[in-house]
């Protein structure tokens, strides 16, 4: 184990489940593989979603808190688990030039915020500008940037022109929670994702455009989805579930995982989860960015293509070995040690 003192800075609500939380757990595990001295610092604000998003992008106001932790614990390395801490990173580098800093990009956050600004209006424009300022500073002042996909790395490089030698790719890696199917023979299609705008957009597309044209039920699950989609509760052949600790059971019982994602960026953790459970996946091109394409993944470009693909599935077949094999080969947490051999490889 390394004797370096590592500070892990993140932004996460307690009792909240999303693709981002799974990746955060992956990164903490990565650091703890190589150091006994990993200190966690959660900068999450519990002041409502919009204000929390603003405060995250103004995280430099917490500089004194971070500085105190650095001094008290003789921090040698900092892992920022988000790409919008750039202004804070700049201040830290002025205080301690030799401290080793990494920024982890869950996606191209500026692209994500631009999509949100287009759909939700002017209040998000300020967040979009702050995101650009922070993301560009993160590229400039971090010693290394880690991306989930090659596509995100190229998009960030196009926007901010950072040195490519500073970057690495670390895909989504998950703990294997595969479970064989138990229960009844009620076949359904599953969509899973927490209630942020891109997932809500996809869920409403399924409800309005797909569900009326197929003979199967759709289950939509995810943190706060029951609240965001409450107006659709009485629709036939539709089940909406909020946060659940039985997600593995839902995946195990699904005939197909469906993901018509149209907005956002980054590698979708929900696809890795579907592969883990050996599912056929019917999705958009955007949903599988960063993933290898195999025959059990069907990419659709129109509503008619989705309907045709769904109506042609064998609902009695709920397990596809090639999906499971791809997960084990590329997206299992057991592969983590093959990406980095030491704490120095992560940061240098």
ZAMARGU-4260 file (C-alpha; in steps of 0.2 Angstrom, whole numbers, plus 5000, padded with zeros to 4 digits):
<rodrens>
0) 5000/5000/5000 | 5005/5018/4996 | 5010/5030/5011 | 5002/5044/5001 | 4988/5053/5009
5) 4973/5055/4997 | 4958/5066/4998 | 4943/5061/4988 | 4931/5076/4985 | 4914/5072/4979
10) 4896/5078/4978 | 4883/5065/4983 | 4866/5064/4992 | 4864/5051/5005 | 4851/5037/5001
15) 4851/5042/4983 | 4854/5029/4969 | 4860/5034/4951 | 4873/5029/4938 | 4884/5042/4946
20) 4884/5035/4963 | 4889/5018/4956 | 4904/5026/4947 | 4908/5036/4963 | 4909/5019/4973
25) 4920/5012/4959 | 4932/5027/4961 | 4933/5026/4980 | 4937/5007/4978 | 4951/5011/4965
30) 4960/5023/4977 | 4958/5011/4992 | 4966/4997/4982 | 4982/5007/4983 | 4981/5018/4999
35) 4976/5015/5017 | 4974/5034/5019 | 4959/5039/5009 | 4949/5054/5016 | 4932/5057/5010
40) 4925/5075/5008 | 4907/5077/5002 | 4903/5094/4997 | 4885/5090/4994 | 4873/5104/4999
45) 4855/5100/5005 | 4847/5116/4999 | 4836/5109/4985 | 4841/5103/4968 | 4843/5120/4958
50) 4853/5128/4972 | 4864/5113/4975 | 4868/5113/4957 | 4873/5131/4958 | 4883/5129/4974
55) 4893/5114/4966 | 4899/5126/4952 | 4903/5138/4966 | 4913/5125/4976 | 4928/5137/4977
60) 4919/5145/4991 | 4923/5130/5001 | 4942/5132/4998 | 4945/5136/5017 | 4937/5119/5021
65) 4948/5110/5009 | 4963/5119/5014 | 4961/5114/5032 | 4959/5096/5027 | 4975/5097/5017
70) 4985/5105/5031 | 4978/5093/5045 | 4981/5077/5035 | 4996/5082/5025 | 4987/5078/5009
75) 4998/5073/4994 | 4985/5068/4981 | 4967/5075/4978 | 4954/5065/4967 | 4940/5077/4962
80) 4926/5065/4957 | 4918/5078/4946 | 4923/5090/4932 | 4916/5106/4939 | 4928/5110/4953
85) 4941/5119/4941 | 4941/5136/4950 | 4943/5127/4967 | 4958/5117/4959 | 4966/5133/4953
90) 4965/5140/4971 | 4972/5124/4978 | 4987/5124/4966 | 4991/5142/4971 | 4992/5137/4989
95) 5001/5121/4986 | 5009/5119/4969 | 5016/5102/4971 | 5000/5093/4977 | 4995/5080/4964
100) 4977/5083/4957 | 4966/5072/4946 | 4949/5077/4939 | 4937/5063/4934 | 4924/5067/4921
105) 4908/5057/4922 | 4903/5065/4906 | 4906/5082/4896 | 4896/5092/4909 | 4895/5107/4898
110) 4887/5097/4884 | 4874/5090/4897 | 4871/5108/4904 | 4868/5114/4886 | 4855/5101/4883
115) 4847/5105/4900 | 4847/5124/4896 | 4839/5121/4879 | 4825/5111/4887 | 4822/5120/4903
120) 4826/5138/4899 | 4835/5154/4904 | 4838/5149/4923 | 4850/5136/4917 | 4861/5147/4906
125) 4870/5154/4921 | 4874/5136/4927 | 4879/5132/4909 | 4892/5147/4909 | 4898/5142/4926
130) 4901/5124/4920 | 4911/5129/4906 | 4922/5140/4917 | 4925/5126/4929 | 4927/5112/4917
135) 4940/5122/4907 | 4950/5126/4923 | 4949/5108/4928 | 4957/5103/4912 | 4971/5117/4914
140) 4976/5115/4932 | 4973/5096/4935 | 4988/5085/4934 | 4978/5072/4925 | 4960/5070/4918
145) 4951/5053/4918 | 4937/5050/4906 | 4924/5036/4905 | 4924/5036/4886 | 4935/5041/4871
150) 4920/5051/4865 | 4920/5062/4880 | 4939/5064/4880 | 4938/5070/4862 | 4923/5082/4865
155) 4932/5089/4880 | 4948/5091/4870 | 4938/5100/4856 | 4931/5112/4868 | 4946/5116/4880
160) 4961/5110/4870 | 4970/5102/4885 | 4986/5092/4883 | 4981/5074/4878 | 4995/5067/4887
165) 4986/5071/4903 | 4971/5060/4900 | 4966/5042/4903 | 4951/5031/4900 | 4942/5021/4914
170) 4926/5014/4909 | 4911/5010/4920 | 4915/4995/4931 | 4902/4988/4942 | 4901/4975/4956
175) 4893/4959/4949 | 4876/4957/4956 | 4869/4945/4944 | 4854/4935/4950 | 4844/4922/4940
180) 4825/4925/4937 | 4813/4920/4951 | 4794/4923/4952 | 4780/4923/4940 | 4779/4924/4921
185) 4773/4941/4919 | 4784/4948/4905 | 4789/4966/4904 | 4801/4978/4897 | 4812/4988/4909
190) 4819/5006/4909 | 4829/5011/4924 | 4836/5028/4928 | 4835/5042/4942 | 4823/5057/4939
195) 4834/5069/4929 | 4829/5077/4913 | 4836/5065/4901 | 4829/5050/4909 | 4812/5058/4911
200) 4812/5063/4893 | 4816/5045/4889 | 4802/5038/4900 | 4789/5050/4893 | 4794/5044/4876
205) 4791/5026/4881 | 4774/5030/4889 | 4768/5041/4875 | 4775/5034/4859 | 4780/5015/4862
210) 4768/5008/4875 | 4752/5011/4865 | 4759/5001/4851 | 4766/4985/4859 | 4757/4971/4868
215) 4769/4971/4883 | 4770/4980/4900 | 4783/4993/4903 | 4791/4995/4921 | 4800/5012/4924
220) 4810/5012/4940 | 4823/5024/4948 | 4825/5037/4962 | 4811/5049/4962 | 4804/5043/4946
225) 4787/5039/4955 | 4786/5058/4959 | 4792/5064/4942 | 4779/5053/4932 | 4765/5053/4945
230) 4753/5059/4932 | 4755/5043/4922 | 4751/5031/4936 | 4734/5025/4930 | 4740/5020/4913
235) 4736/5002/4908 | 4752/4990/4907 | 4763/5003/4915 | 4771/5002/4932 | 4781/5016/4939
240) 4793/5013/4954 | 4804/5025/4964 | 4819/5021/4974 | 4820/5002/4976 | 4832/4990/4985
245) 4825/4976/4973 | 4833/4982/4957 | 4842/4966/4954 | 4825/4957/4955 | 4818/4969/4942
250) 4832/4966/4930 | 4832/4948/4933 | 4813/4947/4928 | 4814/4959/4913 | 4813/4952/4895
255) 4821/4967/4888 | 4830/4982/4894 | 4825/4997/4884 | 4834/5014/4884 | 4828/5028/4872
260) 4841/5041/4878 | 4841/5057/4867 | 4850/5069/4878 | 4866/5071/4889 | 4883/5063/4887
265) 4894/5050/4895 | 4893/5032/4897 | 4876/5026/4904 | 4879/5015/4919 | 4861/5007/4916
270) 4868/4998/4900 | 4882/4990/4910 | 4869/4984/4923 | 4858/4977/4909 | 4873/4968/4902
275) 4877/4961/4919 | 4860/4953/4920 | 4862/4946/4903 | 4848/4956/4895 | 4844/4960/4877
280) 4845/4979/4875 | 4835/4990/4864 | 4841/5008/4864 | 4847/5023/4855 | 4864/5027/4848
285) 4867/5039/4863 | 4863/5026/4876 | 4878/5015/4871 | 4891/5027/4869 | 4907/5019/4876
290) 4901/5001/4874 | 4905/4988/4862 | 4891/4983/4850 | 4885/4965/4850 | 4871/4956/4843
295) 4860/4957/4859 | 4861/4976/4858 | 4848/4983/4845 | 4851/5001/4841 | 4835/5011/4835
300) 4834/5027/4826 | 4815/5030/4825 | 4799/5026/4834 | 4795/5013/4821 | 4811/5004/4823
305) 4808/5003/4842 | 4791/4996/4840 | 4797/4983/4827 | 4811/4978/4837 | 4800/4975/4853
310) 4786/4966/4843 | 4799/4954/4836 | 4807/4949/4853 | 4805/4932/4860 | 4798/4937/4878
315) 4801/4919/4884 | 4820/4922/4882 | 4826/4933/4896 | 4844/4929/4897 | 4858/4932/4883
320) 4875/4924/4887 | 4884/4936/4875 | 4878/4951/4885 | 4883/4943/4901 | 4900/4938/4894
325) 4903/4956/4888 | 4900/4963/4905 | 4912/4950/4913 | 4925/4954/4900 | 4925/4973/4901
330) 4913/4981/4914 | 4915/4970/4930 | 4924/4979/4944 | 4935/4963/4945 | 4944/4971/4930
335) 4949/4987/4939 | 4966/4981/4944 | 4970/4979/4925 | 4968/4998/4922 | 4980/5004/4936
340) 4994/4995/4946 | 4998/5009/4958 | 4992/5025/4965 | 5006/5034/4955 | 4999/5027/4939
345) 4982/5035/4943 | 4989/5052/4946 | 5005/5053/4935
</rodrens>
